[in-house]
Structures are given as C-alpha cells and as structure tokens.
Amino acid sequence: MAAEFGQLSPAGAGAPGATGVMGAFEPPKSLEEKEAQSFSRRVMSWYGIIAFLALWQIGPWLGLFDARFIPPFSEVLKDGWILIRTGEFFIHVATSAQRALLGLFGAIAVGVPCGVCLAGFFPRVTRFLNPLLSLLGSINPFALFPLFILLFGVGEVAKFAIIFWSALFPVLNFTIYGVVNVEPILVKAARSMGADRGQIFWKVILPGSIPSIFTGFKMGATVAFLFLIAAEMLSATAGMGYMIHNASVNNYIPRIYLGVLGIALMGMGMSVLINRLEGLLMSYKEEAAAS
C-alpha cells in the first residue's frame, strides 16, 4: 500500500539508474515501433500455448501418447464443433456461468461488507474471530459435500452453497487484510486535516484496500470455477461439470478434454474481466485524486 498511496514524489523520481545516463537522450520511439513491440510481446505470450497445442496434436500420431486416453487436439475441436452446431455447448456454458457467477457474487456481497465492517470498525472483534475464520477457510469444501447435500438436497441450492462457501473466505480474508494493512500514516494525515471517521473510511481506508479486495475477487473466482465442476457432478442435467461427468461415464474421451478446456477459458475470461474492472476503478480513483 505504501508504494501506491504513500508515494509523494513523482513516478520515477530518484531512480536514474533504471535507464542510465544515455537513456535520457534516446530519441522517442515512433508509433509504428511501439505498435510493433506491442504486437511482438503479444505473439511471444502465445508461444507456450501454441507449442503445447502442437505437441498435443502430433503426440498421439507419433506414438508419444496413447490416443485412446489423449486424443489429438483436432478430435477435441471436432467434437466441440458438433456441440456448437447443435447448440448444446452454449447451454452447458451458460448454465455453468450462471451458477459460478451467482455463487461468486453472493460471496462478494457477503464477504466484502463483512470484511470492511469487521476490520474497519471492530478491529478487536476481528482479532478475536481471526483464528475461527482461518479454521473455517482452511476446511476443504469437498469434505463438506455430504453436509451440503443433507442440508440443501442435490438441487440448485446445494450447488450455490458449495460455490458460495468456497469463494467466501478468499474474498473475506483478503478484504480484512486490505483494510487492516492500509498505511497508518495516511489515516494520521487525514485526521490531522480534520477528517472525521466516516471521511477517513471513504477517502482513505476503502480506496487503500481496493487492490487487496480485487485480489480476493480473483482468488474467489478461481476456486468458484474449481468447485463448480464438483458441484455439477452431484445431480445436474446441464453444465460443464455434467458434460465432463457424462463423457467419463460413457467413455467419450474427447468431450472430457473439451469440458476441461471450456472451464479453463471461462475462468480466464472471468480473471480478465476482474482485471479490467480493477483497472477502470483504479484509473477513476487516480483521476479523481488528481482533480
């Protein structure tokens, strides 16, 4: 937090060694050069994925893998195209996305206000509850599946409860961490300027804890999609987890990999969305502070 909220000097000041003496006299790069470098970085970031997919494709042909258990990537794409043409793939994706988002948003709606209130207004209660929160957060949701089934059955409520529980504690714990670790000097500076408790909370504590809160969002989204698969294997009729489980029962191997790739892409999309939202919020906060 100190690097972002306690920094009083201009960015880059006091660090001439980062570019060197001659770096200050280098001519500015043209727009075409910047775009070429940006394109090159984007291409380089895809090299690992391209190499992995190429190995996946040619490995079974060369006998490196058993094609019965690791079919070529083209077989997975072929099966995916069949499901896309029939519309079945979109039904599974939409169903899983709805369940994951409901559980994640429920965890955010509960975890962020509770974490902010506990750490911001009741620090002693937070210290008292910290061992209990650590204990509950360390319980693997897989171990609670029988309890969820007993309490909520095997319908949508049980699936929501599993995803909600798995995402709640990352969101709650990172929110508490962010509020607790706001720089004390910022709070003291606000008090010295006559700010009351509410102003300190809205102008100092909450903005200072935003990076940690969004880290909790990303961790919560990761575990939400992780336990989504297990939740949909209970007794679902649609969803990516159901598709994987059904393909496994019927020994249709390409569809298993298709479901795994679908879940991975959904998780990556959620992470990109959260990063974009965090970037927009932080840029808005910087513009408001500058004005």
C-alpha positions as CSV (number, residue, x, y, z in Angstrom):
1,M,0.0,0.0,0.0
2,A,2.9,2.3,0.7
3,A,4.0,2.2,-2.9
4,E,0.7,3.3,-4.2
5,F,-0.9,5.5,-1.5
6,G,2.1,6.8,0.4
7,Q,4.2,7.9,-2.5
8,L,4.6,11.7,-2.6
9,S,7.4,12.0,-5.2
10,P,6.7,11.9,-8.9
11,A,6.8,8.5,-10.6
12,G,10.4,7.6,-11.5
13,A,12.0,10.3,-9.5
14,G,15.2,9.4,-7.7
15,A,15.9,6.3,-9.8
16,P,18.1,7.5,-12.7
17,G,20.0,4.2,-12.7
18,A,16.9,2.4,-14.2
19,T,17.5,3.9,-17.6
20,G,21.1,5.1,-17.4
21,V,22.5,8.4,-18.4
22,M,22.4,7.8,-22.1
23,G,18.8,6.6,-21.8
24,A,17.6,10.2,-21.2
25,F,19.0,11.2,-24.6
26,E,17.4,8.3,-26.6
27,P,15.0,9.6,-29.3
28,P,11.4,8.8,-28.6
29,K,10.1,5.8,-30.4
30,S,7.6,6.2,-33.2
31,L,4.0,5.0,-33.0
32,E,4.8,2.2,-35.5
33,E,7.8,1.0,-33.4
34,K,5.6,0.9,-30.3
35,E,2.9,-1.0,-32.1
36,A,5.4,-3.5,-33.4
37,Q,6.8,-4.1,-30.0
38,S,3.4,-4.5,-28.5
39,F,2.4,-7.0,-31.2
40,S,5.7,-8.9,-30.7
41,R,5.0,-9.1,-26.9
42,R,1.5,-10.4,-27.6
43,V,2.8,-13.0,-30.0
44,M,5.6,-14.1,-27.6
45,S,3.0,-14.6,-24.9
46,W,1.2,-17.2,-27.1
47,Y,4.2,-19.2,-27.9
48,G,3.8,-21.5,-24.9
49,I,0.2,-22.3,-25.7
50,I,0.9,-22.8,-29.4
51,A,3.7,-25.3,-28.6
52,F,1.5,-27.1,-26.1
53,L,-1.3,-27.5,-28.6
54,A,1.1,-28.6,-31.3
55,L,2.6,-31.3,-29.0
56,W,-1.0,-32.3,-28.1
57,Q,-1.8,-32.7,-31.8
58,I,1.2,-34.6,-33.0
59,G,2.0,-36.5,-29.8
60,P,-0.7,-39.3,-30.4
61,W,0.3,-39.5,-34.1
62,L,3.9,-40.1,-33.2
63,G,3.1,-42.6,-30.5
64,L,4.2,-40.4,-27.7
65,F,0.8,-40.6,-26.0
66,D,-1.9,-43.3,-26.1
67,A,-4.6,-41.9,-28.4
68,R,-7.2,-43.8,-26.5
69,F,-6.6,-41.6,-23.5
70,I,-5.1,-38.5,-25.0
71,P,-6.7,-38.0,-28.4
72,P,-5.3,-35.4,-30.8
73,F,-6.4,-31.8,-30.3
74,S,-8.2,-31.9,-33.6
75,E,-10.6,-34.6,-32.3
76,V,-11.5,-32.3,-29.4
77,L,-12.2,-29.5,-31.8
78,K,-14.3,-31.7,-34.0
79,D,-16.4,-32.8,-31.0
80,G,-16.7,-29.2,-29.9
81,W,-17.9,-28.1,-33.4
82,I,-20.6,-30.8,-33.3
83,L,-21.8,-29.5,-29.9
84,I,-21.7,-25.9,-31.1
85,R,-23.7,-26.6,-34.2
86,T,-26.4,-28.3,-32.1
87,G,-26.3,-25.5,-29.5
88,E,-25.7,-28.0,-26.7
89,F,-22.3,-26.4,-25.9
90,F,-23.7,-23.0,-25.3
91,I,-26.3,-24.5,-23.0
92,H,-23.6,-26.1,-20.8
93,V,-21.5,-22.9,-20.8
94,A,-24.4,-20.6,-19.9
95,T,-25.6,-23.0,-17.1
96,S,-22.1,-23.2,-15.6
97,A,-21.5,-19.5,-15.9
98,Q,-24.8,-18.7,-14.2
99,R,-24.0,-21.0,-11.3
100,A,-20.4,-19.7,-10.9
101,L,-21.4,-16.1,-11.1
102,L,-24.3,-16.5,-8.6
103,G,-22.0,-18.2,-6.1
104,L,-19.2,-15.7,-6.6
105,F,-21.4,-12.6,-6.4
106,G,-23.1,-14.0,-3.3
107,A,-19.6,-14.4,-1.7
108,I,-18.7,-10.8,-2.7
109,A,-22.0,-9.4,-1.4
110,V,-21.4,-11.0,2.0
111,G,-17.6,-11.1,2.2
112,V,-16.7,-7.5,1.3
113,P,-19.2,-5.7,3.6
114,C,-18.4,-8.1,6.5
115,G,-14.6,-7.8,6.0
116,V,-14.8,-4.0,5.7
117,C,-17.0,-3.7,8.8
118,L,-15.0,-6.1,10.9
119,A,-11.6,-4.7,10.1
120,G,-12.6,-1.1,9.8
121,F,-15.0,-0.6,12.7
122,F,-14.4,-3.6,15.0
123,P,-10.7,-4.4,15.0
124,R,-10.8,-6.2,18.4
125,V,-13.7,-8.4,17.2
126,T,-11.6,-9.2,14.1
127,R,-8.6,-10.2,16.1
128,F,-10.9,-12.4,18.3
129,L,-12.5,-14.1,15.2
130,N,-9.3,-14.4,13.2
131,P,-8.5,-18.0,14.4
132,L,-12.1,-19.1,13.7
133,L,-12.0,-17.5,10.2
134,S,-8.7,-19.2,9.5
135,L,-10.1,-22.5,10.6
136,L,-13.2,-22.2,8.5
137,G,-11.3,-21.0,5.5
138,S,-8.9,-24.0,5.7
139,I,-11.7,-26.5,5.5
140,N,-11.8,-28.1,2.1
141,P,-15.3,-27.7,0.6
142,F,-15.1,-31.3,-0.7
143,A,-15.2,-32.5,2.9
144,L,-18.5,-30.6,3.3
145,F,-20.3,-32.1,0.3
146,P,-22.2,-34.6,2.4
147,L,-23.3,-31.9,4.8
148,F,-24.4,-29.6,2.0
149,I,-26.4,-32.5,0.5
150,L,-28.1,-33.2,3.9
151,L,-29.0,-29.6,4.4
152,F,-29.9,-28.5,0.9
153,G,-30.5,-31.7,-1.1
154,V,-28.9,-32.1,-4.5
155,G,-30.7,-29.2,-6.4
156,E,-29.5,-25.8,-7.3
157,V,-29.4,-24.6,-3.7
158,A,-26.8,-27.1,-2.8
159,K,-24.7,-26.1,-5.9
160,F,-25.0,-22.5,-4.9
161,A,-24.0,-23.3,-1.3
162,I,-20.8,-25.2,-2.4
163,I,-19.6,-22.4,-4.8
164,F,-20.6,-19.7,-2.3
165,W,-18.7,-21.3,0.6
166,S,-15.6,-22.0,-1.5
167,A,-15.4,-18.4,-2.7
168,L,-16.5,-16.6,0.5
169,F,-13.3,-17.0,2.6
170,P,-10.8,-15.8,0.0
171,V,-13.0,-12.7,-0.5
172,L,-13.5,-12.1,3.2
173,N,-9.9,-12.7,4.2
174,F,-8.3,-10.5,1.5
175,T,-10.8,-7.8,2.3
176,I,-9.8,-7.9,6.0
177,Y,-6.2,-8.0,5.1
178,G,-6.5,-5.0,2.8
179,V,-8.4,-2.8,5.4
180,V,-6.0,-3.8,8.2
181,N,-2.9,-3.0,6.2
182,V,-3.8,0.5,5.0
183,E,-0.8,2.7,5.8
184,P,-1.3,4.3,9.2
185,I,0.4,7.5,8.1
186,L,-2.4,8.1,5.7
187,V,-5.0,7.8,8.4
188,K,-3.0,10.1,10.7
189,A,-2.6,12.6,7.9
190,A,-6.4,12.6,7.3
191,R,-7.1,13.1,11.0
192,S,-4.6,16.0,11.1
193,M,-6.6,17.7,8.4
194,G,-9.8,17.4,10.3
195,A,-11.4,14.4,8.7
196,D,-13.9,12.5,10.7
197,R,-14.3,8.7,11.0
198,G,-16.6,8.5,8.0
199,Q,-14.4,10.6,5.8
200,I,-11.4,8.6,6.8
201,F,-13.2,5.4,5.9
202,W,-14.5,6.5,2.5
203,K,-11.5,8.6,1.4
204,V,-8.6,6.6,2.9
205,I,-9.3,3.1,4.1
206,L,-11.7,1.9,1.3
207,P,-9.6,3.2,-1.6
208,G,-6.4,1.9,0.1
209,S,-7.9,-1.6,0.4
210,I,-9.1,-1.9,-3.2
211,P,-6.1,-3.8,-4.6
212,S,-6.4,-6.5,-1.9
213,I,-10.1,-6.7,-2.3
214,F,-9.8,-7.4,-6.0
215,T,-7.1,-10.0,-5.3
216,G,-9.8,-11.7,-3.2
217,F,-12.2,-11.4,-6.1
218,K,-9.7,-13.2,-8.4
219,M,-8.9,-15.9,-5.8
220,G,-12.7,-16.4,-5.2
221,A,-13.3,-16.7,-8.9
222,T,-10.6,-19.3,-9.2
223,V,-11.9,-21.5,-6.5
224,A,-15.5,-20.9,-7.7
225,F,-14.8,-22.4,-11.1
226,L,-12.7,-25.2,-9.4
227,F,-15.6,-26.4,-7.2
228,L,-18.2,-25.7,-9.9
229,I,-17.1,-28.9,-11.6
230,A,-17.6,-31.0,-8.5
231,A,-20.9,-29.2,-7.7
232,E,-22.3,-30.0,-11.2
233,M,-21.4,-33.7,-10.8
234,L,-23.9,-34.1,-7.9
235,S,-27.1,-34.4,-9.9
236,A,-27.1,-31.8,-12.7
237,T,-28.6,-32.2,-16.2
238,A,-26.6,-29.4,-17.8
239,G,-23.3,-27.6,-17.2
240,M,-19.6,-28.2,-18.0
241,G,-19.2,-30.4,-14.9
242,Y,-22.2,-32.5,-16.0
243,M,-20.7,-32.7,-19.5
244,I,-17.4,-34.0,-18.2
245,H,-19.0,-36.5,-15.9
246,N,-21.4,-37.8,-18.6
247,A,-18.5,-38.1,-21.0
248,S,-16.5,-40.0,-18.4
249,V,-19.3,-42.4,-17.7
250,N,-19.8,-43.1,-21.4
251,N,-16.1,-43.3,-22.1
252,Y,-16.1,-40.4,-24.6
253,I,-12.6,-39.1,-24.0
254,P,-12.6,-36.1,-26.4
255,R,-15.6,-34.5,-24.7
256,I,-13.8,-34.7,-21.3
257,Y,-11.0,-32.6,-22.6
258,L,-13.5,-30.2,-24.3
259,G,-15.2,-29.7,-20.9
260,V,-11.8,-29.0,-19.2
261,L,-10.8,-26.5,-21.8
262,G,-14.2,-24.8,-21.6
263,I,-13.9,-24.4,-17.8
264,A,-10.3,-23.1,-18.2
265,L,-11.4,-20.5,-20.8
266,M,-14.3,-19.4,-18.6
267,G,-12.0,-18.9,-15.6
268,M,-9.5,-16.9,-17.8
269,G,-12.4,-14.8,-19.0
270,M,-13.5,-14.0,-15.5
271,S,-10.0,-13.1,-14.5
272,V,-9.6,-10.8,-17.4
273,L,-13.0,-9.2,-16.6
274,I,-12.0,-8.6,-13.0
275,N,-8.6,-7.2,-14.0
276,R,-10.3,-4.8,-16.4
277,L,-12.8,-3.7,-13.7
278,E,-9.9,-3.1,-11.3
279,G,-8.0,-1.1,-13.8
280,L,-11.0,1.1,-14.6
281,L,-11.7,1.6,-10.9
282,M,-8.1,2.5,-10.1
283,S,-7.8,4.9,-13.1
284,Y,-11.0,6.6,-12.0
285,K,-9.6,6.9,-8.5
286,E,-6.4,8.4,-9.8
287,E,-8.3,10.9,-12.0
288,A,-10.4,11.9,-9.0
289,A,-7.4,12.3,-6.8
290,A,-5.6,14.4,-9.5
291,S,-8.6,16.7,-9.9
